Amino acid sequence: MANDPSWYLNRPQGKSGPHTWAELQSLAAQGQISPQDGVWNPAAARPRKPGTGALPRGF
């Protein structure tokens, strides 16, 4: 999953990505992903919000 660059952030200022899973984890650790940002993968049905318990384990 970490090497798959198919993750996106849906932010109020616009979409960001593609990112690898490792990049998303790094952004989260640095506090650069906010609760308003949706995390999206083309295989997912809809964007997921941090802090909702809907993100895959490891985030």
C-alpha positions as CSV (number, residue, x, y, z in Angstrom):
1,M,0.0,0.0,0.0
2,A,2.9,2.4,0.8
3,N,4.3,2.3,-2.7
4,D,0.9,2.7,-4.4
5,P,0.6,6.4,-5.5
6,S,-3.1,6.3,-5.8
7,W,-4.2,8.3,-2.7
8,Y,-5.6,11.9,-2.9
9,L,-6.5,14.6,-0.4
10,N,-9.7,16.5,-1.0
11,R,-9.0,19.8,0.7
12,P,-11.1,23.0,0.9
13,Q,-8.5,24.6,-1.4
14,G,-8.6,21.7,-3.9
15,K,-7.5,18.2,-4.6
16,S,-3.9,17.1,-3.8
17,G,-2.2,14.0,-5.1
18,P,-1.6,11.4,-6.1
19,H,0.3,10.5,-2.9
20,T,1.7,7.2,-1.7
21,W,0.4,5.8,1.6
22,A,3.8,6.6,3.2
23,E,3.4,10.3,2.1
24,L,0.0,10.5,3.6
25,Q,1.3,9.1,6.9
26,S,4.1,11.6,6.9
27,L,1.7,14.5,6.2
28,A,-0.5,13.3,9.0
29,A,2.4,13.0,11.4
30,Q,3.4,16.6,10.6
31,G,-0.1,17.8,11.3
32,Q,-0.6,18.8,7.6
33,I,-3.9,16.9,7.2
34,S,-6.8,18.4,9.0
35,P,-10.2,17.0,9.9
36,Q,-11.7,18.9,7.0
37,D,-9.5,17.0,4.5
38,G,-11.0,13.9,2.8
39,V,-8.7,11.0,2.0
40,W,-9.6,9.4,-1.3
41,N,-8.5,6.3,-3.3
42,P,-10.0,5.4,-6.6
43,A,-11.0,2.0,-5.2
44,A,-13.0,3.7,-2.4
45,A,-16.7,4.6,-2.8
46,R,-16.3,8.1,-1.4
47,P,-13.7,10.3,0.4
48,R,-13.0,9.4,4.0
49,K,-12.5,12.0,6.7
50,P,-9.6,11.7,9.3
51,G,-10.9,11.1,12.8
52,T,-14.1,9.3,11.8
53,G,-12.8,5.8,12.3
54,A,-13.3,5.2,8.6
55,L,-9.7,5.3,7.5
56,P,-7.6,2.2,7.0
57,R,-5.5,1.0,9.9
58,G,-2.1,2.8,10.1
59,F,-3.3,6.3,9.5
